[in-house]
Structures are given as structure tokens and as C-alpha cells.
Amino acid sequence: MTAGPVPFGGVVDAGLTALLGAAVGSAATLGAAIVSGRAQTRSQHAQWARQHRRDAYVRYLGALHDRDIAMDAVIASLRPDEPDHDAVEALTDRFVSLAREVHRACEIVLLEGPAAVTDAAEHVTRASGALSHVVQRAAAYARAGDTVRKTEELARAAERERALYRTVKDFRLTARRTLDRVGG
């Protein structure tokens, strides 16, 4: 086997070798910088996405908390045998206003996802709706003067509150797990 021609009459030029070595080294450094830059960009994007999700989840939980306090006030106002209907109405209006805030906050959670979190949020929505319907019936019975049915609905409301609390707790846990997977 014969070797191919060597440039410059059989003598390898040291300058050319150095130049080729520098070019290979530069290409390797550039490749490493590109890979590192891409990894950093992905990491920054993941952190950005995590922060957006976290903000959405916090806003939703805050809106739920405010709405639940308003719901507790409505339930408390219905407890007397003869509730102050004007007070019940005012507290109910406040609750409805806060429920709209929960709905707005939930829409952002549904957009941010992922599916496990949106499913948990939908469970909260169903449990919250079930509680709201019971309280509305209790208020209607209170206006009609039917204390027996009002009392039954308030007992049912306590059960629905516990169910709602469990779904909110599940949402919180699912959201935390999601955020932990995205990166701490």
C-alpha cells in the first residue's frame, strides 16, 4: 500500500498543522457552546412555564378561598330560624361575584394545564356547583319559611363542603406534583 502525496514535497508544514488543529478546536468549542446554549434555553423556558403555571394555580386557589369564605357567610346567615333575608341576599350577591372570579381563574388553569391539573380543577368545579345548588335551595326554603327543609339542606351543605374540601386538597396536591416535575 502506498501513501498518498504529502503536501510540500513530503514535509508537513507545522503552520498548516497548527491551523488545522485550531480550526478543529474552534469547531468543537462552537459545537459545545451551541449544545450548552440550547440546554440553557430549554431550562429557562421550563422555568418560565413553571412560573406561569404556579401563578395560575395560586390565583385559582386564592379565588377559591375567597369564595369559600363568602359561602360560609351565606350558610351562617341562613342558620337562624328566621334569617335576615336582606343580609342573606347581600351575602349571596357577594358569593356570586366571587364565584365569577373563581371561574375566570379556572379558565387560566385550564389553559396552562396539564391534563391532570385540569381534571382536578373540573372536579373542584363540580363539587363547588353541588354545594352552591344546595345553599340556593336552603335560601329558597328560608324565604318560604320552611325551616325543616332549610335545615335539611344546610345539613346537606355541610356534607358538600367536606366533599369540596377534598377536591380542593386533591387539586393542590396535583398542582404541586406538576410543578415539581417541571423543576423546582
N, C-alpha and C positions, 0 to 999 in steps of 0.2 A: 504494500500500500504506500502510495506516495503522498506526501503532504502537499497541500495547495501552496500557491505562491505566497510568500511573506512580503508585505509591502516594504519599500525602501531597501531593496536588494538584500533581503534576508535579515535585516536588523529591525527589531521592533522599536519604534520611536517611543521613548519614555514620556514625552509630552502627550502623544496620542493616547497612550495607556492611561495617563492621569486624567485626560479629558474624558475618555470613555468611563472611567471609574467615577468621576464627578457626575457625569450625566446619569449613570445608573443609580448612584446615591441620591441625587436630586429627585429622580423619578420615584424612588422608594419613599423618600420623605414626603413628597407631594401626595402619593397614594395613601400613606398613613394619615396625613392631615385631612384628606378628604373623608376617609373612613371615620376618623375621630370627630370631624365636624358633623357628619351625618348622625352619628350616635348622640352627640350633644344636642342636635336639633330635635331628634326623636324624644330625648329625655325632657327637654324644655317643653315640647308640645304635650307630652304626657302630664307634666306638672301643671301646665295651663289648663288642660282638660279636667284634671282632678280638682283644681281650684274652682272652675265653673260649676262642676257637679256639686262640690261641697257647698258653695254659695246657694245653689238652688235647693239643696236638701235642708240647709239651715233656715232659709226663708220659709220653706214649706212647714217645717216643724214649728217655727215661731208663729206662723199664721194659725196652725192647728192649736197651739197653746192658747193664743188669744181668743180664738173661737170657743174653745172648751171652757174657758173661764166665763165667757158670756153665756154659754149653755148652762153652766152651773147656776148662774144668777137667775136665769129663767126658771129653772127647776125649783130653786129655793123660793122664788116669788109665787110659785103655784102651790106650795106646801100648806099654807093656812087653809082652814075650811072655807073662808071667804076671801080669796086673794083680791088685791087691788088690781083691777083689770087694766087701768091706765098704766100702772107700773109694769105689769106683765107685757103689755103691748110695746112699751118703750124698750124694755129689755129684749123682747123678741126682735124688734127692728134692729137693735144693735147686733144681735146674734146673726141676723140675716146679712147685714153689711159685712161682718167679719167672715161669714161663710163664703161670700163672694171673693174675699181676699185669699181664702184657702184655695178656692177654685183657680184663681189666677196663678198662685204659687205652684199648684199641682201641674198646671199646663207646662210650666218650665221644667219641672221634674220629668214629665212625660217626654219632653224634647231631649233632655240631657241623657235619659236612660241610665243604665242599660235595661234590658227586659226584666230582670229580677227586681229591680227597683220600681219600675213602672207597674209591675204586677202587685207589689206590696202597696204602692200608693193607691191602686184601684181597690184593694181590699179595705184600706182605710176609708176611701170614699163610700163604699157600700155600707160599712159599719156606721159611718157618720150619718148617712142618709137614713138608715134604720132607726137610729136614735132620734134624729130630727122629726121623723114621722110620728114616733111615739109621743114626743113632747108636744107636737102640734095637736095630737088628739087629746092629750091631757089638758091643754089650754082650751080647746073647744068644749070639753066636758066641764071645765071650771066656769066658762062663760055661761053654760047652760044650767049651772047649779047642780050638776050630777057629781057629788063628791065621791060616791062609791067608784064609778068608772074612772074618775080623775085619779083616785088613789091607786087603782089597779094599773093605770098607765104609768104613774110615777114609779111603781114597783118594777114594771117592765123597763122603764127608762134606766133604772139602776143596773139591771142585767145588761142592757145595751151599752151602757157606759163602760162596764167591765170588758165587754167584747171589743169596743172601740179602743180601749186602753191596750189590749193585747195586740190589735192590728198596728197601732202606732209603735208599740215596742218592737214588733216584727219589722216594720219599715225602718226604724232606727238601726236595728241590727244589720239588715240587708244593705242599707246605705253605707254603714261603717265597713262592712266586708268589701263592698265595691270600691270604696276609697282606698282601703288597704291594698287591694290588688293593683290599683293604678299606680301606687307608690306613695310612700309616706313622706 
